[in-house]
Amino acid sequence: MSDGSAENGFAGLVAENRRLCAELARRHLLDLATGVLAAQLGLSTADAVEHLTALAAATGLTAEDLAADVVNAVAGPRDVLPAPDAPSPLPARRLRRTAAAAEVAPGVGEAARTLLEEGLAPLGADSLWLWRCADAGSLRLAGHAGVGAVEAAAWRSIPPAAPAALRAALDGNAPVWLDGDAGLPGAGPGAARAVLPLRRRGTVVGVALVGWPGPRDFEPPLRRAVAGLMDVAVAILDRPDADEPGAPVLADVLDALVTPAVLLRTGGHTGAPVLEHANEAAAAALGGPLPADDRSLPRAFPHVHDELARLVLRARLTRHPQHAARLPTTGRVPGAPLGPLLDVRVLPAGADRTLVLWHAVGDPGIAAGRAVARLQSVATFQDSLTGGDTVWSEQAYAIFGMTRDEAPLPLLALRGRVHPEDGEVLTELLRTLTEGHSGGQAVLRTLLPDNSVRHVRVAAEPLLEGDTVTGLVGVYQDVSATRRTEVALTATFDHLNAVRSQAELRHQLALQLQRAIVPEVTALRELPGDLSVAARYRPAAEEYQVGGDWYDVLPLPGGKVLVAVGDIAGHGIDSVTGMVALRNAQRALAFTGRPPGELMGWLNDVTLRTGGGSTATAVCALYDPGDHSLVWSSAGHLPLLLIRDGRARLLEPPQDILLGAVPSYTYAERRAELRPGDTLLLYTDGLVERRHEGLGPGLARLVTTAERIAGQESPELLVDGLLGTALGDTDDDTSLVAVRVRRPGEGRLPEVNPAAGA
């Protein structure tokens, strides 16, 4: 990744981390000010917050500036802050804000960094050292900022014979302001230094060293500002020490990188790697410094620690660097603020240390390299036509089934490896390159040493010097898998076309069979017993959904008339053939003269033995013109509708099960008397059923609509009117039969053959 892209990628992360710290410091400062106001004015905490907000609005100050003023007014000692009338390079409010930010830092190292960046850097300083007084007059480094790890390790412990400037500040209990090296750590000759004793209740508990990159005039305002910040340093001196890396040189190298990098140490009783050092980019990526008591991989890398631990272990065992294009290797990380780790490198660094480097923003160059590396079936070649060698990339040997010990073959010498039928294709390609002086490509079947065949695409360009072709350069690509896929797809396409043709033929057969058995319109006809009948069949809206509805009106020997409708579950050729079988079986069984209950029981057995597992609903009714009685049986079908004297009502059917559900079932019967002028309606569910509601509302609409058009005495007008109202919306097929008992004196149609069906 380039430096610019890395800086852009992590500038926002670092800024976000600092923003969070600043927000914590701001809240700390506001809490201090609120406590002061509550104590001085006798207010509750809530009232103190409201009072502080009102004061800020009235004075035009921000809440943070006003809070700093409130705290400064009661804080001491007074001499650590600039006098109100004295010019200062660092205003009192900034000092107070810096103090608040340092006080909430988790350790002395983070507090030192806050003091440098927020307080001392605006004064021109570039480094800060904080030592704590230790045993026998020695000094122990507690924290530092702006300092390299190697230099910090060299000055981690200072014996009693300290450099003169440090000893002078300690013994004299007063700041020492220096221009020049004076044997102190930091920048070279000419750099300014300030050595300040750190006092707590009058006792020196440590010493601070502030460095500037060049000479400095230590004016009184600058001295007061630095001294005020060191009073803050005293407050944080007893916090946990900064965890210094055991390999400071490596830490300095990592700190010089702009991409995330961490140093891991493997040891302890578990042997698990722990985080020893993280550079600024890594700390920002990981959400800030890790707590001293838990620097494990699961704590630092909660979403990818298992995969990262495996890379670390492999690097330690093999002593070779490990690489992963991304961690996690697949998918995304839910809840991870930075997404995956990209281009992860794990490097062994000694017996117990490992370096881990990664990117958080994709680099186009690296990503392009990974993409090319994925093309395992692609190889480059370059042929010389002026006496030079042929050069292959590593992948070319595998494409042609050769080992690296064998000499690569020029394109001009491939004819012996090419299938005889593709020789002309190779000749045409060579002619294009050498005579046409232009690029070309071709797919050749090449013969491998094991007699297998491989399809290789060749794309080449000529190298020209004037009008002379001096060489060829190009790419070999193994496209065998693609060719196999093309052949398989072609075969599949042909098979699908055949299946589609067969399905279309089955559909047409089913449609023709259905229309032959169940015509869409049956003309009005008159039957024995003063009956007039009209029937309609409405196919499904989708033509491919050829259904299994049927209807039948059949005069029987002895003068009775069979009226029936039914519906087999499903669509297509199977349902149509099942419908034909049931309809014909019902017709044949009806000539036995047995009542509807027995007919339905026999029809149930037929469905079980010939239906292939299908089920059906049906209603079978027998009308006797001698006594005008109607006896009917129902197999889970919708109720009959009776229209009498302009009113319509549903005839409650027997609660019996579907045809084909269980064997040897006995179906019940119902009986009713039909009067002259009555109309009986039999139908299937396509007439009344609607999506997203039960059958109840549909049946209620049928009753209402039938009464509205009940004045039409003609059965044909009735069935056409009902179909025209579109009571159902499921686009299913529908069968509808209307049977009317004529009143005395109503006209009759010509006699029909009593043996013919509807």
Order of alpha helices (4+ residues) and beta strands (2+ residues): alpha-alpha-alpha-alpha-alpha-beta-beta-alpha-beta-alpha-beta-beta-beta-alpha-alpha-beta-beta-alpha-alpha-alpha-beta-beta-beta-alpha-beta-beta-alpha-alpha-beta-beta-beta-alpha-beta-beta-beta-beta-alpha-alpha-beta-beta-beta-beta-beta-beta-alpha-alpha-beta
